[in-house]
Amino acid sequence: MNETIEGRLFRVIAVQQGVPVESVGLDTPFIELGVDSLDAINIVFAAEEEFGVTLPDKQLVSVRTPREFLQVLCLRLTPPMDF
């Protein structure tokens, strides 16, 4: 199965939040998914494990949607990816 980066991230978010993956969209605010500060930390850890990267805290502070998270993530992938 050749899943996209976007799809993998949506799955990580959905699993961490206990919501259907279909409820996660690029511009769905994390607050609508019930993400609080502890959930955000868990999502970051799960994404780091899923993608084998370390995500910089400074860049994640202002992230409010999966699209913004994906932008930070894609910069850390080797080689850097666009989505």
PDB file of N, CA, C and O in Angstrom:
ATOM      1  N   MET A   1       0.845  -1.173   0.000  1.00  0.00           N
ATOM      2  CA  MET A   1       0.000   0.000   0.000  1.00  0.00           C
ATOM      3  C   MET A   1       0.893   1.239   0.000  1.00  0.00           C
ATOM      4  O   MET A   1       1.751   1.382   0.871  1.00  0.00           O
ATOM      5  N   ASN A   2       0.702   2.116  -0.948  1.00  0.00           N
ATOM      6  CA  ASN A   2       1.494   3.321  -1.088  1.00  0.00           C
ATOM      7  C   ASN A   2       0.658   4.515  -0.650  1.00  0.00           C
ATOM      8  O   ASN A   2       0.038   5.188  -1.473  1.00  0.00           O
ATOM      9  N   GLU A   3       0.650   4.769   0.645  1.00  0.00           N
ATOM     10  CA  GLU A   3      -0.159   5.836   1.218  1.00  0.00           C
ATOM     11  C   GLU A   3       0.580   7.170   1.101  1.00  0.00           C
ATOM     12  O   GLU A   3       1.803   7.220   1.233  1.00  0.00           O
ATOM     13  N   THR A   4      -0.161   8.242   0.856  1.00  0.00           N
ATOM     14  CA  THR A   4       0.446   9.562   0.750  1.00  0.00           C
ATOM     15  C   THR A   4       0.874  10.074   2.120  1.00  0.00           C
ATOM     16  O   THR A   4       0.419   9.583   3.153  1.00  0.00           O
ATOM     17  N   ILE A   5       1.748  11.057   2.107  1.00  0.00           N
ATOM     18  CA  ILE A   5       2.166  11.694   3.357  1.00  0.00           C
ATOM     19  C   ILE A   5       0.944  12.293   4.048  1.00  0.00           C
ATOM     20  O   ILE A   5       0.767  12.144   5.257  1.00  0.00           O
ATOM     21  N   GLU A   6       0.120  12.959   3.283  1.00  0.00           N
ATOM     22  CA  GLU A   6      -1.107  13.554   3.815  1.00  0.00           C
ATOM     23  C   GLU A   6      -1.999  12.495   4.459  1.00  0.00           C
ATOM     24  O   GLU A   6      -2.488  12.685   5.573  1.00  0.00           O
ATOM     25  N   GLY A   7      -2.205  11.408   3.773  1.00  0.00           N
ATOM     26  CA  GLY A   7      -3.038  10.323   4.297  1.00  0.00           C
ATOM     27  C   GLY A   7      -2.474   9.715   5.568  1.00  0.00           C
ATOM     28  O   GLY A   7      -3.214   9.410   6.504  1.00  0.00           O
ATOM     29  N   ARG A   8      -1.171   9.541   5.597  1.00  0.00           N
ATOM     30  CA  ARG A   8      -0.530   9.002   6.799  1.00  0.00           C
ATOM     31  C   ARG A   8      -0.694   9.953   7.976  1.00  0.00           C
ATOM     32  O   ARG A   8      -0.977   9.520   9.094  1.00  0.00           O
ATOM     33  N   LEU A   9      -0.517  11.257   7.726  1.00  0.00           N
ATOM     34  CA  LEU A   9      -0.691  12.238   8.794  1.00  0.00           C
ATOM     35  C   LEU A   9      -2.135  12.263   9.281  1.00  0.00           C
ATOM     36  O   LEU A   9      -2.380  12.306  10.487  1.00  0.00           O
ATOM     37  N   PHE A  10      -3.091  12.235   8.361  1.00  0.00           N
ATOM     38  CA  PHE A  10      -4.506  12.206   8.745  1.00  0.00           C
ATOM     39  C   PHE A  10      -4.792  10.990   9.621  1.00  0.00           C
ATOM     40  O   PHE A  10      -5.526  11.084  10.604  1.00  0.00           O
ATOM     41  N   ARG A  11      -4.209   9.851   9.259  1.00  0.00           N
ATOM     42  CA  ARG A  11      -4.417   8.631  10.044  1.00  0.00           C
ATOM     43  C   ARG A  11      -3.840   8.784  11.448  1.00  0.00           C
ATOM     44  O   ARG A  11      -4.468   8.376  12.425  1.00  0.00           O
ATOM     45  N   VAL A  12      -2.649   9.369  11.553  1.00  0.00           N
ATOM     46  CA  VAL A  12      -2.021   9.597  12.866  1.00  0.00           C
ATOM     47  C   VAL A  12      -2.923  10.474  13.728  1.00  0.00           C
ATOM     48  O   VAL A  12      -3.179  10.160  14.890  1.00  0.00           O
ATOM     49  N   ILE A  13      -3.399  11.569  13.153  1.00  0.00           N
ATOM     50  CA  ILE A  13      -4.269  12.484  13.898  1.00  0.00           C
ATOM     51  C   ILE A  13      -5.554  11.777  14.319  1.00  0.00           C
ATOM     52  O   ILE A  13      -5.980  11.888  15.469  1.00  0.00           O
ATOM     53  N   ALA A  14      -6.164  11.056  13.398  1.00  0.00           N
ATOM     54  CA  ALA A  14      -7.426  10.360  13.683  1.00  0.00           C
ATOM     55  C   ALA A  14      -7.255   9.329  14.798  1.00  0.00           C
ATOM     56  O   ALA A  14      -8.087   9.248  15.702  1.00  0.00           O
ATOM     57  N   VAL A  15      -6.189   8.549  14.737  1.00  0.00           N
ATOM     58  CA  VAL A  15      -5.947   7.531  15.759  1.00  0.00           C
ATOM     59  C   VAL A  15      -5.731   8.195  17.114  1.00  0.00           C
ATOM     60  O   VAL A  15      -6.302   7.764  18.116  1.00  0.00           O
ATOM     61  N   GLN A  16      -4.917   9.232  17.149  1.00  0.00           N
ATOM     62  CA  GLN A  16      -4.637   9.917  18.413  1.00  0.00           C
ATOM     63  C   GLN A  16      -5.884  10.554  19.019  1.00  0.00           C
ATOM     64  O   GLN A  16      -6.026  10.610  20.241  1.00  0.00           O
ATOM     65  N   GLN A  17      -6.790  11.035  18.163  1.00  0.00           N
ATOM     66  CA  GLN A  17      -7.995  11.710  18.642  1.00  0.00           C
ATOM     67  C   GLN A  17      -9.197  10.778  18.762  1.00  0.00           C
ATOM     68  O   GLN A  17     -10.227  11.158  19.318  1.00  0.00           O
ATOM     69  N   GLY A  18      -9.069   9.574  18.248  1.00  0.00           N
ATOM     70  CA  GLY A  18     -10.187   8.640  18.302  1.00  0.00           C
ATOM     71  C   GLY A  18     -11.357   9.086  17.454  1.00  0.00           C
ATOM     72  O   GLY A  18     -12.516   8.912  17.831  1.00  0.00           O
ATOM     73  N   VAL A  19     -11.040   9.671  16.288  1.00  0.00           N
ATOM     74  CA  VAL A  19     -12.080  10.136  15.363  1.00  0.00           C
ATOM     75  C   VAL A  19     -11.893   9.428  14.024  1.00  0.00           C
ATOM     76  O   VAL A  19     -10.801   8.940  13.732  1.00  0.00           O
ATOM     77  N   PRO A  20     -12.943   9.366  13.207  1.00  0.00           N
ATOM     78  CA  PRO A  20     -12.788   8.769  11.877  1.00  0.00           C
ATOM     79  C   PRO A  20     -11.808   9.593  11.034  1.00  0.00           C
ATOM     80  O   PRO A  20     -11.814  10.822  11.090  1.00  0.00           O
ATOM     81  N   VAL A  21     -10.985   8.922  10.270  1.00  0.00           N
ATOM     82  CA  VAL A  21     -10.012   9.620   9.428  1.00  0.00           C
ATOM     83  C   VAL A  21     -10.712  10.573   8.455  1.00  0.00           C
ATOM     84  O   VAL A  21     -10.132  11.577   8.042  1.00  0.00           O
ATOM     85  N   GLU A  22     -11.946  10.259   8.096  1.00  0.00           N
ATOM     86  CA  GLU A  22     -12.700  11.107   7.178  1.00  0.00           C
ATOM     87  C   GLU A  22     -13.032  12.465   7.788  1.00  0.00           C
ATOM     88  O   GLU A  22     -13.353  13.407   7.064  1.00  0.00           O
ATOM     89  N   SER A  23     -12.958  12.573   9.104  1.00  0.00           N
ATOM     90  CA  SER A  23     -13.264  13.844   9.761  1.00  0.00           C
ATOM     91  C   SER A  23     -12.069  14.786   9.781  1.00  0.00           C
ATOM     92  O   SER A  23     -12.194  15.943  10.181  1.00  0.00           O
ATOM     93  N   VAL A  24     -10.905  14.291   9.347  1.00  0.00           N
ATOM     94  CA  VAL A  24      -9.692  15.104   9.312  1.00  0.00           C
ATOM     95  C   VAL A  24      -9.496  15.621   7.892  1.00  0.00           C
ATOM     96  O   VAL A  24      -9.378  14.837   6.951  1.00  0.00           O
ATOM     97  N   GLY A  25      -9.461  16.930   7.742  1.00  0.00           N
ATOM     98  CA  GLY A  25      -9.201  17.558   6.450  1.00  0.00           C
ATOM     99  C   GLY A  25      -8.030  18.508   6.579  1.00  0.00           C
ATOM    100  O   GLY A  25      -7.630  18.851   7.692  1.00  0.00           O
ATOM    101  N   LEU A  26      -7.479  18.935   5.469  1.00  0.00           N
ATOM    102  CA  LEU A  26      -6.323  19.820   5.504  1.00  0.00           C
ATOM    103  C   LEU A  26      -6.580  21.082   6.320  1.00  0.00           C
ATOM    104  O   LEU A  26      -5.700  21.551   7.041  1.00  0.00           O
ATOM    105  N   ASP A  27      -7.782  21.627   6.203  1.00  0.00           N
ATOM    106  CA  ASP A  27      -8.079  22.890   6.869  1.00  0.00           C
ATOM    107  C   ASP A  27      -9.017  22.753   8.055  1.00  0.00           C
ATOM    108  O   ASP A  27      -9.581  23.745   8.517  1.00  0.00           O
ATOM    109  N   THR A  28      -9.190  21.525   8.558  1.00  0.00           N
ATOM    110  CA  THR A  28     -10.000  21.316   9.757  1.00  0.00           C
ATOM    111  C   THR A  28      -9.208  21.818  10.963  1.00  0.00           C
ATOM    112  O   THR A  28      -8.151  21.268  11.272  1.00  0.00           O
ATOM    113  N   PRO A  29      -9.694  22.847  11.645  1.00  0.00           N
ATOM    114  CA  PRO A  29      -8.955  23.328  12.815  1.00  0.00           C
ATOM    115  C   PRO A  29      -8.806  22.219  13.857  1.00  0.00           C
ATOM    116  O   PRO A  29      -9.745  21.466  14.115  1.00  0.00           O
ATOM    117  N   PHE A  30      -7.629  22.132  14.442  1.00  0.00           N
ATOM    118  CA  PHE A  30      -7.402  21.122  15.471  1.00  0.00           C
ATOM    119  C   PHE A  30      -8.418  21.252  16.598  1.00  0.00           C
ATOM    120  O   PHE A  30      -8.819  20.250  17.191  1.00  0.00           O
ATOM    121  N   ILE A  31      -8.829  22.458  16.893  1.00  0.00           N
ATOM    122  CA  ILE A  31      -9.804  22.660  17.965  1.00  0.00           C
ATOM    123  C   ILE A  31     -11.122  21.945  17.659  1.00  0.00           C
ATOM    124  O   ILE A  31     -11.787  21.459  18.573  1.00  0.00           O
ATOM    125  N   GLU A  32     -11.503  21.878  16.379  1.00  0.00           N
ATOM    126  CA  GLU A  32     -12.722  21.154  15.980  1.00  0.00           C
ATOM    127  C   GLU A  32     -12.572  19.646  16.170  1.00  0.00           C
ATOM    128  O   GLU A  32     -13.566  18.933  16.305  1.00  0.00           O
ATOM    129  N   LEU A  33     -11.345  19.168  16.180  1.00  0.00           N
ATOM    130  CA  LEU A  33     -11.080  17.746  16.388  1.00  0.00           C
ATOM    131  C   LEU A  33     -10.887  17.437  17.868  1.00  0.00           C
ATOM    132  O   LEU A  33     -10.598  16.299  18.239  1.00  0.00           O
ATOM    133  N   GLY A  34     -11.048  18.458  18.715  1.00  0.00           N
ATOM    134  CA  GLY A  34     -10.917  18.266  20.148  1.00  0.00           C
ATOM    135  C   GLY A  34      -9.485  18.194  20.630  1.00  0.00           C
ATOM    136  O   GLY A  34      -9.221  17.670  21.712  1.00  0.00           O
ATOM    137  N   VAL A  35      -8.552  18.713  19.842  1.00  0.00           N
ATOM    138  CA  VAL A  35      -7.139  18.651  20.203  1.00  0.00           C
ATOM    139  C   VAL A  35      -6.834  19.710  21.262  1.00  0.00           C
ATOM    140  O   VAL A  35      -6.995  20.907  21.026  1.00  0.00           O
ATOM    141  N   ASP A  36      -6.392  19.249  22.430  1.00  0.00           N
ATOM    142  CA  ASP A  36      -5.915  20.171  23.461  1.00  0.00           C
ATOM    143  C   ASP A  36      -4.387  20.100  23.475  1.00  0.00           C
ATOM    144  O   ASP A  36      -3.794  19.429  22.630  1.00  0.00           O
ATOM    145  N   SER A  37      -3.751  20.779  24.414  1.00  0.00           N
ATOM    146  CA  SER A  37      -2.284  20.839  24.406  1.00  0.00           C
ATOM    147  C   SER A  37      -1.633  19.468  24.608  1.00  0.00           C
ATOM    148  O   SER A  37      -0.613  19.175  23.985  1.00  0.00           O
ATOM    149  N   LEU A  38      -2.203  18.635  25.462  1.00  0.00           N
ATOM    150  CA  LEU A  38      -1.660  17.291  25.660  1.00  0.00           C
ATOM    151  C   LEU A  38      -1.853  16.441  24.406  1.00  0.00           C
ATOM    152  O   LEU A  38      -0.954  15.698  24.013  1.00  0.00           O
ATOM    153  N   ASP A  39      -3.024  16.550  23.779  1.00  0.00           N
ATOM    154  CA  ASP A  39      -3.276  15.833  22.525  1.00  0.00           C
ATOM    155  C   ASP A  39      -2.271  16.256  21.455  1.00  0.00           C
ATOM    156  O   ASP A  39      -1.768  15.422  20.703  1.00  0.00           O
ATOM    157  N   ALA A  40      -1.984  17.551  21.394  1.00  0.00           N
ATOM    158  CA  ALA A  40      -1.049  18.065  20.392  1.00  0.00           C
ATOM    159  C   ALA A  40       0.329  17.431  20.573  1.00  0.00           C
ATOM    160  O   ALA A  40       0.985  17.062  19.599  1.00  0.00           O
ATOM    161  N   ILE A  41       0.759  17.308  21.824  1.00  0.00           N
ATOM    162  CA  ILE A  41       2.052  16.675  22.103  1.00  0.00           C
ATOM    163  C   ILE A  41       2.035  15.219  21.644  1.00  0.00           C
ATOM    164  O   ILE A  41       2.994  14.743  21.035  1.00  0.00           O
ATOM    165  N   ASN A  42       0.958  14.524  21.934  1.00  0.00           N
ATOM    166  CA  ASN A  42       0.841  13.119  21.513  1.00  0.00           C
ATOM    167  C   ASN A  42       0.827  12.980  20.003  1.00  0.00           C
ATOM    168  O   ASN A  42       1.409  12.040  19.462  1.00  0.00           O
ATOM    169  N   ILE A  43       0.170  13.904  19.315  1.00  0.00           N
ATOM    170  CA  ILE A  43       0.146  13.880  17.846  1.00  0.00           C
ATOM    171  C   ILE A  43       1.551  14.097  17.302  1.00  0.00           C
ATOM    172  O   ILE A  43       1.972  13.408  16.372  1.00  0.00           O
ATOM    173  N   VAL A  44       2.273  15.043  17.871  1.00  0.00           N
ATOM    174  CA  VAL A  44       3.642  15.304  17.422  1.00  0.00           C
ATOM    175  C   VAL A  44       4.510  14.059  17.618  1.00  0.00           C
ATOM    176  O   VAL A  44       5.231  13.657  16.704  1.00  0.00           O
ATOM    177  N   PHE A  45       4.445  13.450  18.801  1.00  0.00           N
ATOM    178  CA  PHE A  45       5.243  12.245  19.053  1.00  0.00           C
ATOM    179  C   PHE A  45       4.874  11.125  18.077  1.00  0.00           C
ATOM    180  O   PHE A  45       5.754  10.451  17.540  1.00  0.00           O
ATOM    181  N   ALA A  46       3.581  10.929  17.851  1.00  0.00           N
ATOM    182  CA  ALA A  46       3.132   9.872  16.937  1.00  0.00           C
ATOM    183  C   ALA A  46       3.587  10.152  15.510  1.00  0.00           C
ATOM    184  O   ALA A  46       3.991   9.235  14.794  1.00  0.00           O
ATOM    185  N   ALA A  47       3.523  11.411  15.094  1.00  0.00           N
ATOM    186  CA  ALA A  47       3.960  11.769  13.738  1.00  0.00           C
ATOM    187  C   ALA A  47       5.468  11.588  13.600  1.00  0.00           C
ATOM    188  O   ALA A  47       5.948  11.109  12.571  1.00  0.00           O
ATOM    189  N   GLU A  48       6.216  11.969  14.634  1.00  0.00           N
ATOM    190  CA  GLU A  48       7.668  11.770  14.584  1.00  0.00           C
ATOM    191  C   GLU A  48       8.004  10.294  14.438  1.00  0.00           C
ATOM    192  O   GLU A  48       8.908   9.930  13.685  1.00  0.00           O
ATOM    193  N   GLU A  49       7.289   9.454  15.147  1.00  0.00           N
ATOM    194  CA  GLU A  49       7.517   8.017  15.041  1.00  0.00           C
ATOM    195  C   GLU A  49       7.110   7.492  13.666  1.00  0.00           C
ATOM    196  O   GLU A  49       7.840   6.711  13.056  1.00  0.00           O
ATOM    197  N   GLU A  50       5.953   7.915  13.183  1.00  0.00           N
ATOM    198  CA  GLU A  50       5.444   7.466  11.877  1.00  0.00           C
ATOM    199  C   GLU A  50       6.396   7.817  10.743  1.00  0.00           C
ATOM    200  O   GLU A  50       6.617   7.014   9.837  1.00  0.00           O
ATOM    201  N   PHE A  51       6.962   9.029  10.797  1.00  0.00           N
ATOM    202  CA  PHE A  51       7.764   9.519   9.678  1.00  0.00           C
ATOM    203  C   PHE A  51       9.273   9.458   9.932  1.00  0.00           C
ATOM    204  O   PHE A  51      10.061   9.758   9.035  1.00  0.00           O
ATOM    205  N   GLY A  52       9.677   9.077  11.134  1.00  0.00           N
ATOM    206  CA  GLY A  52      11.099   8.965  11.434  1.00  0.00           C
ATOM    207  C   GLY A  52      11.832  10.290  11.416  1.00  0.00           C
ATOM    208  O   GLY A  52      12.969  10.367  10.950  1.00  0.00           O
ATOM    209  N   VAL A  53      11.192  11.331  11.920  1.00  0.00           N
ATOM    210  CA  VAL A  53      11.785  12.661  11.952  1.00  0.00           C
ATOM    211  C   VAL A  53      11.633  13.261  13.352  1.00  0.00           C
ATOM    212  O   VAL A  53      10.880  12.759  14.186  1.00  0.00           O
ATOM    213  N   THR A  54      12.360  14.336  13.577  1.00  0.00           N
ATOM    214  CA  THR A  54      12.178  15.144  14.776  1.00  0.00           C
ATOM    215  C   THR A  54      11.628  16.483  14.316  1.00  0.00           C
ATOM    216  O   THR A  54      12.211  17.137  13.451  1.00  0.00           O
ATOM    217  N   LEU A  55      10.507  16.887  14.894  1.00  0.00           N
ATOM    218  CA  LEU A  55       9.866  18.138  14.495  1.00  0.00           C
ATOM    219  C   LEU A  55      10.225  19.244  15.478  1.00  0.00           C
ATOM    220  O   LEU A  55      10.143  19.048  16.691  1.00  0.00           O
ATOM    221  N   PRO A  56      10.626  20.413  14.959  1.00  0.00           N
ATOM    222  CA  PRO A  56      11.059  21.510  15.818  1.00  0.00           C
ATOM    223  C   PRO A  56       9.884  22.177  16.540  1.00  0.00           C
ATOM    224  O   PRO A  56       8.922  22.620  15.914  1.00  0.00           O
ATOM    225  N   ASP A  57       9.987  22.238  17.866  1.00  0.00           N
ATOM    226  CA  ASP A  57       8.924  22.831  18.673  1.00  0.00           C
ATOM    227  C   ASP A  57       8.605  24.260  18.256  1.00  0.00           C
ATOM    228  O   ASP A  57       7.437  24.647  18.220  1.00  0.00           O
ATOM    229  N   LYS A  58       9.625  25.045  17.941  1.00  0.00           N
ATOM    230  CA  LYS A  58       9.422  26.452  17.579  1.00  0.00           C
ATOM    231  C   LYS A  58       8.502  26.602  16.373  1.00  0.00           C
ATOM    232  O   LYS A  58       7.717  27.548  16.308  1.00  0.00           O
ATOM    233  N   GLN A  59       8.590  25.683  15.423  1.00  0.00           N
ATOM    234  CA  GLN A  59       7.755  25.761  14.223  1.00  0.00           C
ATOM    235  C   GLN A  59       6.352  25.236  14.458  1.00  0.00           C
ATOM    236  O   GLN A  59       5.442  25.535  13.684  1.00  0.00           O
ATOM    237  N   LEU A  60       6.162  24.458  15.512  1.00  0.00           N
ATOM    238  CA  LEU A  60       4.860  23.851  15.767  1.00  0.00           C
ATOM    239  C   LEU A  60       3.963  24.695  16.662  1.00  0.00           C
ATOM    240  O   LEU A  60       2.761  24.443  16.744  1.00  0.00           O
ATOM    241  N   VAL A  61       4.523  25.681  17.325  1.00  0.00           N
ATOM    242  CA  VAL A  61       3.768  26.492  18.285  1.00  0.00           C
ATOM    243  C   VAL A  61       2.536  27.137  17.658  1.00  0.00           C
ATOM    244  O   VAL A  61       1.479  27.186  18.288  1.00  0.00           O
ATOM    245  N   SER A  62       2.655  27.623  16.447  1.00  0.00           N
ATOM    246  CA  SER A  62       1.544  28.343  15.818  1.00  0.00           C
ATOM    247  C   SER A  62       0.693  27.470  14.897  1.00  0.00           C
ATOM    248  O   SER A  62      -0.211  27.981  14.235  1.00  0.00           O
ATOM    249  N   VAL A  63       0.960  26.175  14.841  1.00  0.00           N
ATOM    250  CA  VAL A  63       0.216  25.270  13.961  1.00  0.00           C
ATOM    251  C   VAL A  63      -1.210  25.088  14.486  1.00  0.00           C
ATOM    252  O   VAL A  63      -1.414  24.741  15.650  1.00  0.00           O
ATOM    253  N   ARG A  64      -2.189  25.325  13.614  1.00  0.00           N
ATOM    254  CA  ARG A  64      -3.590  25.227  14.007  1.00  0.00           C
ATOM    255  C   ARG A  64      -4.413  24.261  13.156  1.00  0.00           C
ATOM    256  O   ARG A  64      -5.555  23.950  13.493  1.00  0.00           O
ATOM    257  N   THR A  65      -3.823  23.782  12.039  1.00  0.00           N
ATOM    258  CA  THR A  65      -4.536  22.877  11.130  1.00  0.00           C
ATOM    259  C   THR A  65      -3.587  21.787  10.635  1.00  0.00           C
ATOM    260  O   THR A  65      -2.368  21.946  10.701  1.00  0.00           O
ATOM    261  N   PRO A  66      -4.142  20.684  10.141  1.00  0.00           N
ATOM    262  CA  PRO A  66      -3.284  19.667   9.533  1.00  0.00           C
ATOM    263  C   PRO A  66      -2.446  20.207   8.369  1.00  0.00           C
ATOM    264  O   PRO A  66      -1.321  19.752   8.164  1.00  0.00           O
ATOM    265  N   ARG A  67      -2.972  21.166   7.609  1.00  0.00           N
ATOM    266  CA  ARG A  67      -2.197  21.738   6.501  1.00  0.00           C
ATOM    267  C   ARG A  67      -0.915  22.390   7.034  1.00  0.00           C
ATOM    268  O   ARG A  67       0.165  22.191   6.477  1.00  0.00           O
ATOM    269  N   GLU A  68      -1.038  23.161   8.104  1.00  0.00           N
ATOM    270  CA  GLU A  68       0.129  23.817   8.688  1.00  0.00           C
ATOM    271  C   GLU A  68       1.101  22.781   9.262  1.00  0.00           C
ATOM    272  O   GLU A  68       2.317  22.932   9.141  1.00  0.00           O
ATOM    273  N   PHE A  69       0.565  21.738   9.883  1.00  0.00           N
ATOM    274  CA  PHE A  69       1.411  20.663  10.420  1.00  0.00           C
ATOM    275  C   PHE A  69       2.153  19.983   9.274  1.00  0.00           C
ATOM    276  O   PHE A  69       3.348  19.705   9.378  1.00  0.00           O
ATOM    277  N   LEU A  70       1.448  19.719   8.194  1.00  0.00           N
ATOM    278  CA  LEU A  70       2.033  19.059   7.027  1.00  0.00           C
ATOM    279  C   LEU A  70       3.159  19.891   6.421  1.00  0.00           C
ATOM    280  O   LEU A  70       4.164  19.341   5.972  1.00  0.00           O
ATOM    281  N   GLN A  71       2.999  21.203   6.406  1.00  0.00           N
ATOM    282  CA  GLN A  71       4.052  22.075   5.881  1.00  0.00           C
ATOM    283  C   GLN A  71       5.333  21.931   6.703  1.00  0.00           C
ATOM    284  O   GLN A  71       6.424  21.841   6.140  1.00  0.00           O
ATOM    285  N   VAL A  72       5.206  21.909   8.031  1.00  0.00           N
ATOM    286  CA  VAL A  72       6.375  21.727   8.894  1.00  0.00           C
ATOM    287  C   VAL A  72       6.968  20.337   8.676  1.00  0.00           C
ATOM    288  O   VAL A  72       8.184  20.188   8.555  1.00  0.00           O
ATOM    289  N   LEU A  73       6.121  19.341   8.627  1.00  0.00           N
ATOM    290  CA  LEU A  73       6.569  17.959   8.442  1.00  0.00           C
ATOM    291  C   LEU A  73       7.328  17.788   7.138  1.00  0.00           C
ATOM    292  O   LEU A  73       8.398  17.180   7.121  1.00  0.00           O
ATOM    293  N   CYS A  74       6.795  18.308   6.058  1.00  0.00           N
ATOM    294  CA  CYS A  74       7.418  18.111   4.744  1.00  0.00           C
ATOM    295  C   CYS A  74       8.807  18.738   4.660  1.00  0.00           C
ATOM    296  O   CYS A  74       9.652  18.274   3.894  1.00  0.00           O
ATOM    297  N   LEU A  75       9.045  19.781   5.435  1.00  0.00           N
ATOM    298  CA  LEU A  75      10.374  20.396   5.453  1.00  0.00           C
ATOM    299  C   LEU A  75      11.405  19.514   6.149  1.00  0.00           C
ATOM    300  O   LEU A  75      12.606  19.668   5.926  1.00  0.00           O
ATOM    301  N   ARG A  76      10.944  18.599   6.984  1.00  0.00           N
ATOM    302  CA  ARG A  76      11.850  17.732   7.745  1.00  0.00           C
ATOM    303  C   ARG A  76      12.135  16.410   7.042  1.00  0.00           C
ATOM    304  O   ARG A  76      13.074  15.706   7.412  1.00  0.00           O
ATOM    305  N   LEU A  77      11.345  16.067   6.042  1.00  0.00           N
ATOM    306  CA  LEU A  77      11.548  14.798   5.337  1.00  0.00           C
ATOM    307  C   LEU A  77      12.767  14.885   4.435  1.00  0.00           C
ATOM    308  O   LEU A  77      13.106  15.960   3.940  1.00  0.00           O
ATOM    309  N   THR A  78      13.417  13.766   4.223  1.00  0.00           N
ATOM    310  CA  THR A  78      14.598  13.719   3.368  1.00  0.00           C
ATOM    311  C   THR A  78      14.283  12.881   2.146  1.00  0.00           C
ATOM    312  O   THR A  78      13.986  11.696   2.300  1.00  0.00           O
ATOM    313  N   PRO A  79      14.330  13.416   0.964  1.00  0.00           N
ATOM    314  CA  PRO A  79      14.497  14.835   0.676  1.00  0.00           C
ATOM    315  C   PRO A  79      13.218  15.589   1.048  1.00  0.00           C
ATOM    316  O   PRO A  79      12.153  14.979   1.155  1.00  0.00           O
ATOM    317  N   PRO A  80      13.311  16.930   1.248  1.00  0.00           N
ATOM    318  CA  PRO A  80      12.102  17.694   1.567  1.00  0.00           C
ATOM    319  C   PRO A  80      11.024  17.451   0.508  1.00  0.00           C
ATOM    320  O   PRO A  80      11.319  17.368  -0.685  1.00  0.00           O
ATOM    321  N   MET A  81       9.792  17.339   0.950  1.00  0.00           N
ATOM    322  CA  MET A  81       8.683  17.005   0.056  1.00  0.00           C
ATOM    323  C   MET A  81       7.690  18.148   0.011  1.00  0.00           C
ATOM    324  O   MET A  81       7.580  18.939   0.948  1.00  0.00           O
ATOM    325  N   ASP A  82       6.968  18.218  -1.097  1.00  0.00           N
ATOM    326  CA  ASP A  82       5.813  19.097  -1.203  1.00  0.00           C
ATOM    327  C   ASP A  82       4.585  18.223  -1.058  1.00  0.00           C
ATOM    328  O   ASP A  82       4.642  17.016  -1.292  1.00  0.00           O
ATOM    329  N   PHE A  83       3.489  18.822  -0.678  1.00  0.00           N
ATOM    330  CA  PHE A  83       2.235  18.058  -0.613  1.00  0.00           C
ATOM    331  C   PHE A  83       1.241  18.648  -1.554  1.00  0.00           C
ATOM    332  O   PHE A  83       0.117  18.154  -1.655  1.00  0.00           O
TER     333      PHE A  83
END
